[in-house]
Amino acid sequence: MPARHVFVMDATMSERDDGDVGDLVVIGGGHSGLLLSLALARYGIRLTIVDADPIHRVSTAPFDGRALALMQGSKHVFDALDLWPDFAPIATPIRGVRVRDKSTGGSIAYDADGVGGIFGYGIETRSLRRKLLELTLAEPAIRYLSGRRLQSLRRSSDGLTLHLDNGQHLQTPLAIGADGRRSALRRLGAIGTERIDYRQTALTFAFRHSLPHENRVHEFMSEAGPLALLPIGPNVCSVTWIEHPSRAEELVRTTSQDLLEALRECQDDVLSPHEILGRPVAFPLSAETARSFVAPGIALVGDAAHGLHPIHAQGWNLGVRDVAALTEVLVRAKAAGQALGCGETLRRYARWREADARTILGLTDGLNRLFSTDFAPAKVVRRVGLSVVNNLPPVKSWLMRRGMGVSGDLPTLARGERL
């Protein structure tokens, strides 16, 4: 496929119609949309990205302490796409996980020595998106329309006509929704959702600490919800702190010193935090899953397909497997001369991914309900369960591999292999 110059339209540029969008359109320029676009471009698929965020907003976003855990299975996708050298400098290896149930005193320790030495990596979300965007803008097979929103769509025998908020019309056989939990493409494509409201609020920020994290994640389970400490640099961790909504609101409004004191108490001063980094942000928690990952001319990936509870950091990694699976399905369809937006191609993707997503949704929802209660029988199950798993190496190894995303019906890229 011949290379062509990337075209970037920011919000300040003039409106115009465009008849050449490439092979498909991706709606959304977040982590999943950018990674998918890079993966497809690597295999000769030309595409257009429509992103609501102007480029300058992404490139100048302030540090807010938010981070994600990129598990080993997701890292394999970056390896297979020859992307990892660009991300290794901003990634902190995770070599262990310590989970403690504060209510019962039960605990479990996972060490990566028996599963390759590294569970995954802690990466600041801002840095990850910036690097993905930088690589996207340098990719000649990708056209990037910045500061534009999808307003409506029309189906026809030729595919979809996407109407943007600046009057632009994009004709495409396939539109991929990577535009997050409030996906406009999902809504306009009449794809319903199933929603769970958790009556919990997540508080996120980062902190500097005196004691070394030793490349370990610490997770403290309580009746309000889990508190997870994810290493993202030397003596720096990102916090995801789940609380009752009223308590989370208090913590957001309190002083940095009082927040530090509360943090020390909730994590037993395991790392001796001494400085808050980034402005604490709070957001209500829910799980929202699309009833179908596809519709005529439409496929969904990442949070547009499934938004999960953050316990055990599965959401982003589930989205990376979506990216790997959809890339494989589309690349093989194109090689076979099949239309990228045809029903059988999209159904193949949906069959592959929906089962995995519902399994992980059930797992995260069940774990949150089990640990976020003071019900006496649940406490017994937690204490006994943690002890049993901690003392049964085969079970512990299976759980580790599943959490790392290196077991199950994996796409080729998620096995670290090229298509």
matplotlib code that plots the C-alpha trace (Angstrom):
import matplotlib.pyplot as plt

x = [0.0, 1.6, 2.5, 0.9, 1.3, -0.6, -3.3, -4.1, -7.1, -7.3, -10.3, -8.9, -8.7, -11.3, -14.1, -14.1, -15.6, -13.4, -14.1, -11.0, -10.9, -9.0, -10.3, -12.2, -12.8, -11.9, -13.9, -11.9, -8.2, -7.7, -5.4, -7.4, -8.2, -4.6, -3.2, -5.7, -4.9, -1.2, -1.8, -3.9, -1.5, 1.3, -0.5, -1.3, -4.8, -5.3, -7.7, -9.0, -9.2, -11.8, -10.9, -12.9, -9.8, -7.6, -4.0, -2.8, -5.0, -3.4, 0.2, -0.2, -2.3, -1.0, 0.2, -2.7, -1.2, -3.5, -1.8, -2.7, -1.2, -0.1, 0.0, 2.4, -0.1, -0.7, 3.0, 3.2, 1.0, 3.4, 6.2, 4.6, 3.9, 7.5, 6.3, 7.8, 11.1, 9.1, 7.3, 9.9, 11.4, 8.1, 7.2, 8.0, 8.2, 5.9, 7.6, 5.2, 1.7, 0.7, -3.0, -4.2, -7.8, -7.8, -11.1, -9.9, -6.1, -5.9, -3.3, -1.8, 1.5, 2.2, 5.8, 6.6, 9.7, 7.7, 5.9, 8.7, 9.9, 7.5, 3.7, 3.4, 4.2, 3.0, 2.5, 1.2, -1.9, -0.9, 2.5, 1.1, -1.4, 1.2, 3.5, 0.7, -0.4, 3.2, 3.6, 0.2, 0.9, 4.1, 2.3, 1.6, -1.3, -3.3, -5.3, -6.0, -8.9, -8.5, -11.1, -14.0, -17.1, -19.4, -22.8, -24.9, -24.7, -26.6, -26.5, -26.8, -25.9, -22.4, -21.8, -22.0, -22.0, -20.6, -21.6, -19.2, -20.0, -18.1, -20.3, -17.8, -19.2, -17.1, -18.1, -16.8, -17.6, -16.7, -16.6, -14.9, -16.0, -13.1, -14.7, -15.1, -17.9, -20.2, -19.5, -21.3, -20.9, -22.4, -25.4, -25.9, -25.6, -28.4, -26.3, -27.7, -25.8, -26.1, -25.1, -24.1, -23.9, -21.5, -22.3, -18.5, -16.2, -12.6, -10.1, -6.9, -3.6, 0.1, 2.5, 6.2, 7.3, 10.4, 10.6, 11.3, 8.3, 10.6, 8.5, 5.5, 1.9, 0.2, -3.6, -5.5, -9.1, -11.7, -15.4, -15.5, -13.5, -9.9, -6.9, -4.2, -0.7, 0.9, 4.6, 5.2, 8.7, 11.5, 9.8, 6.6, 3.2, -0.2, -3.2, -6.6, -8.5, -12.1, -14.3, -17.9, -19.0, -19.2, -15.8, -14.2, -15.7, -14.1, -10.7, -10.8, -11.5, -9.0, -5.5, -2.5, -1.2, -4.5, -4.7, -1.2, -2.3, -5.4, -3.3, -0.7, -3.5, -5.3, -2.1, -0.5, 2.3, 3.8, 5.8, 5.9, 4.3, 5.5, 4.3, 1.1, 1.8, -1.0, -4.4, -6.7, -9.6, -12.8, -15.3, -18.2, -17.8, -20.0, -19.7, -21.2, -21.1, -22.4, -25.1, -23.3, -19.8, -20.9, -23.7, -24.0, -20.9, -19.8, -17.4, -16.6, -13.3, -12.1, -14.4, -16.9, -17.5, -16.9, -16.2, -15.2, -14.7, -11.0, -10.3, -7.3, -6.6, -8.3, -10.1, -7.2, -5.8, -9.2, -9.2, -5.7, -7.0, -9.9, -7.4, -5.4, -8.4, -10.0, -6.7, -6.3, -9.9, -9.6, -6.1, -7.1, -10.4, -8.6, -6.0, -8.9, -10.6, -13.5, -15.2, -14.0, -17.5, -19.3, -21.5, -19.4, -16.2, -17.7, -19.5, -16.2, -14.7, -17.8, -17.8, -14.1, -14.3, -17.7, -17.1, -13.8, -15.3, -18.2, -15.9, -13.7, -16.8, -18.2, -14.8, -14.3, -17.9, -17.8, -14.5, -15.7, -18.9, -17.1, -14.5, -16.8, -19.0, -19.0, -21.3, -19.7, -19.9, -18.2, -15.4, -14.9, -14.8, -12.2, -10.0, -10.1, -9.9, -6.8, -5.1, -5.9, -4.8, -1.6, -0.7, -1.6, 1.1, -0.8, -3.9, -1.9, 0.1, -3.2, -4.6, -1.4, -1.3, -5.0, -4.5, -1.4, -3.4, -1.2, -3.7, -7.0, -8.0, -5.6, -5.2, -2.0, -0.6, -1.3, 0.9, 3.7, 3.6, 3.2, 0.2]
y = [0.0, 3.3, 5.7, 9.1, 12.1, 12.2, 14.9, 16.5, 18.7, 20.6, 22.6, 25.8, 24.6, 25.2, 22.7, 20.5, 17.3, 14.3, 11.4, 9.4, 8.2, 5.0, 1.6, 2.5, 5.2, 5.0, 7.2, 8.1, 9.0, 7.6, 4.7, 2.0, 3.9, 5.0, 1.5, -0.1, 2.5, 1.8, -1.9, -1.7, 0.7, -1.8, -4.3, -2.0, -0.8, 2.9, 4.7, 8.0, 8.8, 11.3, 12.5, 15.0, 16.2, 18.8, 17.8, 20.6, 19.4, 16.0, 17.3, 19.8, 17.8, 18.4, 15.5, 14.2, 11.0, 8.6, 5.4, 2.0, -1.5, -2.9, -6.6, -9.0, -10.2, -6.6, -6.0, -8.9, -6.9, -4.0, -6.4, -8.0, -4.5, -3.4, -0.7, -1.6, 0.2, 3.5, 2.7, 0.9, 4.2, 5.3, 1.9, 0.6, -3.2, -5.0, -8.0, -8.7, -8.1, -8.1, -8.3, -7.8, -8.0, -5.5, -6.8, -10.3, -10.0, -12.5, -11.9, -13.4, -12.7, -13.1, -13.1, -13.2, -15.4, -18.4, -16.7, -14.9, -12.5, -9.6, -9.4, -6.2, -2.5, 0.7, 3.5, 7.0, 7.4, 10.9, 9.7, 6.6, 8.7, 11.2, 8.6, 6.8, 10.1, 11.0, 7.6, 8.0, 11.4, 10.1, 7.1, 7.9, 5.4, 7.3, 10.4, 12.3, 14.7, 16.5, 18.4, 16.9, 15.0, 12.5, 14.0, 11.6, 8.7, 7.3, 3.7, 2.8, -0.1, 1.4, 1.4, 4.4, 8.1, 9.8, 13.4, 15.4, 18.5, 20.8, 19.7, 17.2, 13.9, 10.7, 7.7, 4.4, 0.7, 0.3, 2.6, 1.4, 2.9, 3.6, 6.6, 5.5, 4.7, 7.4, 6.2, 8.4, 5.7, 3.0, 5.3, 6.3, 2.7, 1.7, -0.7, -1.0, -1.4, -3.2, -1.1, -1.8, 1.1, 0.4, 3.2, 3.7, 6.5, 6.1, 8.7, 8.9, 10.7, 9.9, 10.3, 10.2, 7.8, 7.2, 3.4, 1.6, 0.0, -2.9, -3.0, -4.4, -3.5, -3.3, -3.7, -3.3, -4.6, -3.0, -2.9, 0.5, -0.9, -1.7, 0.7, -0.1, 1.4, 1.0, 1.9, 4.4, 5.5, 5.5, 6.0, 7.1, 5.3, 6.0, 5.5, 4.1, 4.5, 3.2, 4.7, 5.5, 8.6, 10.8, 9.8, 10.3, 13.8, 14.6, 13.3, 15.3, 18.5, 18.0, 19.4, 17.6, 16.9, 15.5, 13.3, 12.0, 11.1, 9.3, 7.4, 6.3, 4.9, 3.1, 1.4, 0.8, 3.2, 0.4, 2.9, 5.9, 8.5, 12.0, 14.1, 14.2, 14.5, 15.7, 17.0, 14.3, 13.5, 11.5, 9.8, 7.5, 3.8, 1.7, -1.2, -0.7, -3.4, -3.2, -5.8, -6.5, -5.5, -5.1, -3.8, -3.3, -1.5, -0.9, -2.6, -1.5, -1.8, -0.8, 1.1, 1.7, -2.1, -2.7, -0.4, -2.4, -1.9, -1.0, -3.9, -5.9, -3.5, -5.6, -2.9, -1.5, -5.0, -6.3, -3.4, -4.4, -7.9, -6.3, -4.4, -7.6, -9.6, -7.0, -6.3, -10.0, -10.4, -7.4, -8.1, -11.7, -10.5, -8.1, -10.7, -13.0, -10.2, -9.9, -6.6, -5.2, -4.2, -7.3, -9.1, -12.3, -10.4, -8.4, -11.5, -13.3, -10.5, -10.4, -14.1, -14.0, -11.1, -11.0, -14.2, -12.9, -9.6, -11.1, -13.5, -10.6, -8.5, -11.3, -11.8, -8.1, -7.6, -10.7, -9.8, -6.3, -7.6, -10.3, -7.9, -4.8, -6.3, -6.9, -10.0, -12.6, -15.6, -13.5, -12.7, -16.4, -17.1, -14.4, -15.5, -19.2, -18.5, -16.3, -18.8, -21.8, -20.0, -18.8, -22.3, -24.0, -23.2, -24.6, -22.6, -19.4, -19.9, -20.2, -17.1, -15.2, -16.2, -15.4, -11.9, -11.3, -12.0, -14.9, -17.7, -18.5, -18.1, -15.3, -13.4, -13.9, -10.5, -11.2, -14.2, -11.9, -13.3, -11.3, -11.9]
z = [0.0, -1.0, 1.7, 1.9, 4.1, 7.3, 7.4, 10.8, 11.2, 14.5, 15.7, 14.3, 10.7, 8.1, 7.4, 4.3, 3.1, 2.5, 0.1, 1.0, 4.5, 3.8, 4.6, 7.8, 10.4, 14.1, 16.4, 19.5, 20.0, 23.5, 24.4, 22.7, 19.5, 19.0, 19.6, 17.3, 14.6, 14.9, 14.7, 11.6, 9.9, 10.6, 8.4, 5.5, 6.5, 5.8, 8.2, 9.6, 13.3, 14.5, 18.0, 20.1, 21.9, 20.2, 19.9, 22.1, 24.9, 24.8, 24.5, 27.3, 29.7, 33.3, 35.5, 37.5, 38.9, 37.0, 35.8, 34.5, 34.8, 31.4, 32.0, 30.3, 27.8, 26.7, 26.5, 24.1, 21.7, 21.8, 21.2, 18.2, 16.7, 17.3, 19.6, 23.0, 22.6, 22.4, 25.7, 27.8, 29.0, 30.6, 32.0, 35.5, 35.8, 38.3, 39.9, 42.7, 44.1, 47.8, 48.7, 52.2, 53.5, 56.3, 57.8, 58.4, 58.3, 55.4, 52.7, 49.6, 47.9, 44.2, 42.9, 39.2, 39.4, 38.3, 35.4, 33.6, 36.2, 35.4, 35.8, 33.8, 34.0, 35.6, 33.2, 33.7, 31.5, 30.3, 29.1, 27.4, 25.4, 24.4, 23.1, 21.2, 19.7, 18.7, 16.9, 15.3, 13.8, 12.3, 10.6, 6.9, 6.7, 9.4, 8.8, 12.1, 12.5, 15.8, 17.7, 15.9, 17.2, 15.6, 15.4, 13.5, 11.1, 8.2, 6.9, 3.2, 0.9, 0.7, 4.4, 6.8, 6.3, 9.4, 10.0, 12.1, 14.2, 11.6, 8.7, 7.4, 6.0, 6.0, 3.9, 5.2, 5.1, 8.8, 11.8, 15.0, 18.3, 20.6, 22.2, 25.8, 28.1, 26.7, 23.2, 20.6, 17.9, 20.2, 20.9, 17.3, 16.2, 18.5, 20.6, 24.1, 27.3, 30.6, 33.6, 37.2, 39.7, 42.5, 44.9, 45.3, 44.2, 43.0, 44.1, 42.0, 42.6, 42.9, 45.8, 46.6, 49.3, 51.5, 51.5, 48.2, 46.5, 45.2, 42.0, 43.9, 43.7, 47.1, 47.3, 50.5, 50.6, 52.9, 53.2, 51.4, 48.5, 47.5, 47.7, 45.2, 45.0, 41.5, 41.1, 38.2, 38.9, 41.5, 44.9, 43.2, 43.2, 41.7, 43.9, 43.0, 46.3, 46.3, 49.0, 50.0, 48.0, 51.0, 52.3, 48.9, 48.7, 52.0, 50.9, 47.7, 49.6, 52.4, 52.6, 51.2, 54.7, 55.9, 52.7, 53.4, 57.0, 55.7, 53.1, 55.7, 57.9, 55.1, 53.8, 57.1, 56.2, 54.1, 51.9, 54.2, 51.8, 52.3, 49.3, 47.2, 43.4, 41.1, 42.0, 43.5, 41.2, 42.2, 39.9, 40.6, 39.7, 37.5, 35.1, 31.6, 28.9, 25.4, 24.7, 21.4, 20.4, 16.8, 14.6, 10.8, 9.8, 13.5, 15.9, 19.5, 21.4, 24.8, 27.2, 24.4, 24.6, 28.3, 31.3, 34.4, 38.1, 38.5, 41.0, 39.8, 36.9, 34.1, 32.1, 29.9, 29.3, 28.2, 25.7, 24.4, 23.7, 21.8, 19.7, 19.0, 18.1, 15.8, 14.1, 13.4, 12.1, 9.8, 8.5, 7.6, 6.1, 3.9, 2.8, 1.8, -0.2, 2.2, 3.0, 6.3, 7.3, 6.3, 8.8, 9.0, 9.6, 12.5, 14.0, 14.1, 16.2, 18.5, 19.1, 20.0, 22.4, 24.1, 26.1, 27.5, 28.4, 30.3, 32.1, 33.3, 34.2, 36.3, 38.0, 38.8, 39.9, 42.1, 43.8, 44.5, 46.1, 48.1, 49.6, 50.0, 52.7, 56.4, 56.1, 58.4, 56.0, 53.3, 55.7, 56.3, 52.6, 52.1, 54.9, 53.9, 50.2, 50.5, 52.7, 50.4, 47.2, 48.9, 49.8, 46.5, 43.9, 40.9, 41.7, 42.4, 39.1, 37.1, 38.7, 38.0, 34.4, 33.9, 35.5, 33.3, 30.2, 29.0, 29.1, 27.4, 23.7, 22.9, 19.7, 17.8, 18.7, 22.4, 22.2, 21.0, 17.5, 14.2, 12.0]

ax = plt.figure().add_subplot(projection="3d")
ax.plot(x, y, z, "-o")
ax.set_aspect("equal")
plt.show()
